[in-house]
Amino acid sequence: MKIAFFEVEKWEENFLKERLKNHTLYFSSKELTPSRAKKISSFDAIGVFIYSQVTSKVLDQLPKLKLITTLSTGFDHIDLEECKKRKIIVTNVPTYGENTVAEHTFALLLTLSRKILEAYNRTQRADFSADGLKGFDLKDKTIGVIGCGHIGQHVVRIANGFQMKVIVYEPHKDKILEKKLGFKYVSLDYLYKNSDIITFHVPLVESTKHMVNKGTLAKFKKGVILINTARGGIIDTAALITGLSKGIIGGAGLDVLEGECYIREEKQVINKNFPKECNLKTILQNHVLIKEPNVLITPHCAFNSQEALERILETTIKNIDGFSAKKKVNAVH
């Protein structure tokens, strides 16, 4: 096939070239537009990211197009109805970073529980005293996992390896999974009351916005550690600051902050087109968090491992190979 890829970096181009040698390939670091589509009018397939709006105007320039494979989980940048009319198959990357984000969750937790950052900073000053560096074991601690999808399940597996007690809040219960992974489904109030550590693995929707708020502070077990690698808006920043100041929250590990620019796809964060403007009030509140000694903040990088990014490309290649073999692999309609 003749396949054109847009919004790809040089290393991605090299990766795809190596594994798609039997196809004619075209690469661009820019997003697909109607004018750029004219240059590839004879192509059979395109690979795009979310900034390429695949509209009817773009499709009009691609009369031979049979396959669109998006290098993302989301596909709302593609006009599916128009593709259906034109008998164009659309495929996506359903998952790619489940274990990656789960591992980062525990990187944050261990850094807090064993005071790794304080210890490192101290040794950098040639101070090797252990005063004030007493941490706590994860073994036998209760970890409350909010959301037990692909990422949450990996968190449960890792927690089991640390011999933690695992409780889960999940609206869509799977009793077979509960037995297989050895956790217990509980209500949200029970999880808040009984968890030593709470970690969030849910999307940001109306029902999950500000799950942590001033009203929930009274429900927490005193000294609870909060870990958020999901979306910043799940935790109300003002409530977090209040909880930390009163000792209700013993610490927080945050890969996301409330007020971040709207994120549809994790990979957006490292894309050159991702806007950086955010709400000033929230930025100032987040500066307060940065100065808190028991708060650890990383710059929305939980997903960002070489293996996770390669899995996006590997899945894209499987989608193309499947189409070539007349099979619908990860087709979204």
WOKAHU-V101751 format. One record per residue. N is the residue number from 1. PHI is phi in whole degrees, -180 to 180 (NA if undefined). BURIAL is + if it has 16 or more other ideal C-beta (glycine too) atoms within 10 Angstrom, else -. D_CENTER is the distance of its C-alpha to the mean C-alpha in whole Angstrom. Layout:
# WOKAHU-V101751
n: [N	N]
phi: [PHI	PHI]
burial: [BURIAL	BURIAL]
d_center: [D_CENTER	D_CENTER]
This chain:
# WOKAHU-V101751
n: [1	2	3	4	5	6	7	8	9	10	11	12	13	14	15	16	17	18	19	20	21	22	23	24	25	26	27	28	29	30	31	32	33	34	35	36	37	38	39	40	41	42	43	44	45	46	47	48	49	50	51	52	53	54	55	56	57	58	59	60	61	62	63	64	65	66	67	68	69	70	71	72	73	74	75	76	77	78	79	80	81	82	83	84	85	86	87	88	89	90	91	92	93	94	95	96	97	98	99	100	101	102	103	104	105	106	107	108	109	110	111	112	113	114	115	116	117	118	119	120	121	122	123	124	125	126	127	128	129	130	131	132	133	134	135	136	137	138	139	140	141	142	143	144	145	146	147	148	149	150	151	152	153	154	155	156	157	158	159	160	161	162	163	164	165	166	167	168	169	170	171	172	173	174	175	176	177	178	179	180	181	182	183	184	185	186	187	188	189	190	191	192	193	194	195	196	197	198	199	200	201	202	203	204	205	206	207	208	209	210	211	212	213	214	215	216	217	218	219	220	221	222	223	224	225	226	227	228	229	230	231	232	233	234	235	236	237	238	239	240	241	242	243	244	245	246	247	248	249	250	251	252	253	254	255	256	257	258	259	260	261	262	263	264	265	266	267	268	269	270	271	272	273	274	275	276	277	278	279	280	281	282	283	284	285	286	287	288	289	290	291	292	293	294	295	296	297	298	299	300	301	302	303	304	305	306	307	308	309	310	311	312	313	314	315	316	317	318	319	320	321	322	323	324	325	326	327	328	329	330	331	332	333]
phi: [NA	-102	-124	-112	-111	-122	62	-113	-87	-62	-67	-68	-58	-63	-61	-70	-60	-65	-105	-125	-66	-85	-117	-88	-118	-132	-130	-144	-82	-95	-76	-78	-132	-56	-68	-74	-66	-58	-71	-124	-62	-94	-81	-91	-148	-133	-119	-137	-112	-73	-84	-89	-85	-89	-102	-62	-64	-69	-64	-60	-86	-126	-66	-99	-66	-122	-144	-120	-117	-93	-85	-157	-79	-74	-141	-77	-88	-117	-78	-67	-63	-67	-65	-62	-60	-93	59	-102	-80	-119	-125	-138	-114	-60	-146	-158	-125	-62	-69	-62	-69	-63	-65	-66	-56	-78	-63	-65	-63	-68	-62	-75	-68	-111	51	-62	-64	-63	-64	-63	-62	-66	-68	-65	-94	62	-107	-109	-75	-101	-59	78	-105	-68	-104	-143	-73	-87	-56	73	-77	-95	-108	-99	-103	-98	100	-121	-84	-59	-71	-57	-65	-66	-62	-60	-62	-65	-60	-62	-64	-88	60	-90	-90	-112	-121	-132	-108	-154	-59	-103	-80	-128	-65	-67	-64	-56	-72	-63	-92	73	-117	-128	-73	-140	-75	-64	-62	-63	-63	-60	-74	-112	-90	-80	-133	-123	-127	-106	-142	-128	-74	-90	-130	-57	-76	-107	-65	54	-59	-98	-142	-62	-72	-83	-57	-69	-88	-73	-68	-59	87	-59	-101	-105	-124	-131	-116	-99	-140	-61	-69	-67	-111	-73	-59	-62	-67	-62	-62	-62	-62	-67	-67	-93	78	-68	-101	-81	176	-145	-115	-124	-98	-135	-130	-60	94	-60	-59	-58	-118	-92	-142	-55	-64	-54	-59	-104	-89	-62	-88	-72	-74	-110	-72	-138	-63	-63	-59	-67	-59	-63	-63	-68	-65	-61	-63	-60	-83	-71	-68	-106	-121	-116	-121	-118	-86	49	-125	-59	-80	-88	-119	-59	-65	-64	-67	-69	-64	-60	-70	-62	-67	-61	-65	-62	-62	-69	-62	-63	-63	-61	-89	63	-121	-92	-102	56	-72	-97	-154]
burial: [-	-	+	+	+	+	+	+	-	-	-	+	-	-	+	+	-	-	-	+	-	-	-	-	+	-	+	+	-	-	+	+	-	-	-	+	+	-	-	+	-	-	+	+	+	+	+	+	+	+	+	+	+	+	-	-	-	+	+	-	+	+	-	-	+	-	+	+	+	+	+	+	+	-	+	-	+	+	+	-	-	+	+	-	-	-	-	+	+	+	+	+	+	-	-	+	+	+	+	+	+	+	+	+	+	+	+	+	+	-	+	+	+	+	+	-	-	-	+	-	-	+	-	-	-	-	-	-	-	-	-	-	-	-	-	-	-	+	-	-	+	+	+	+	+	+	+	+	-	+	+	+	+	+	+	+	-	+	+	-	-	+	-	+	+	+	+	+	+	+	-	-	-	-	-	-	-	+	-	-	+	-	+	-	+	+	-	-	-	-	+	+	-	-	+	+	+	+	+	+	+	+	-	+	-	-	-	+	-	+	+	+	-	-	-	+	+	-	-	+	+	-	-	+	+	+	+	+	+	+	+	+	+	+	+	+	+	+	+	+	+	-	+	+	-	-	-	+	+	+	+	+	+	+	+	+	+	+	+	+	-	-	-	-	+	+	+	+	+	-	-	-	-	-	-	-	-	+	-	-	-	+	-	-	+	+	-	-	+	-	-	+	-	-	+	+	+	+	-	+	-	+	+	+	+	-	-	+	+	-	+	+	+	-	+	+	+	+	+	+	-	+	+	-	-	-	-	-	-	+	-	+	-]
d_center: [32	32	28	27	23	22	20	19	20	23	21	20	23	25	22	23	27	27	26	28	31	33	32	32	29	29	26	25	23	24	22	25	27	31	33	30	30	34	34	33	35	36	32	31	27	25	21	19	16	15	18	21	22	24	27	30	32	29	30	34	34	33	35	35	31	30	26	23	20	17	15	12	11	12	16	18	19	21	24	24	28	29	28	29	33	33	32	29	26	22	20	16	13	12	10	9	7	8	10	9	6	10	12	10	11	15	15	15	17	20	20	21	23	25	25	24	24	27	29	27	29	32	33	32	35	37	37	37	37	35	36	34	31	31	28	28	27	24	26	28	25	24	20	19	16	15	13	14	12	11	9	12	14	13	13	17	18	17	19	22	22	23	25	24	25	22	22	19	19	18	20	20	22	23	26	26	22	23	26	25	22	25	23	24	23	24	25	22	25	26	23	23	27	26	23	24	20	17	14	11	9	10	9	11	15	18	19	16	16	18	18	19	22	26	27	25	26	29	27	26	27	28	27	23	20	17	14	11	7	6	8	11	14	14	16	19	20	24	23	21	24	27	26	25	29	30	29	27	24	25	22	18	15	13	10	10	13	15	16	14	14	13	10	10	8	5	8	10	10	12	14	18	18	15	18	18	20	19	21	24	25	21	21	24	23	20	23	24	21	21	25	25	25	23	20	18	15	13	12	8	8	7	5	9	11	14	14	10	12	15	14	13	17	18	17	18	21	22	22	24	26	26	27	30	31	31	29	26	23	19	21	20	24]
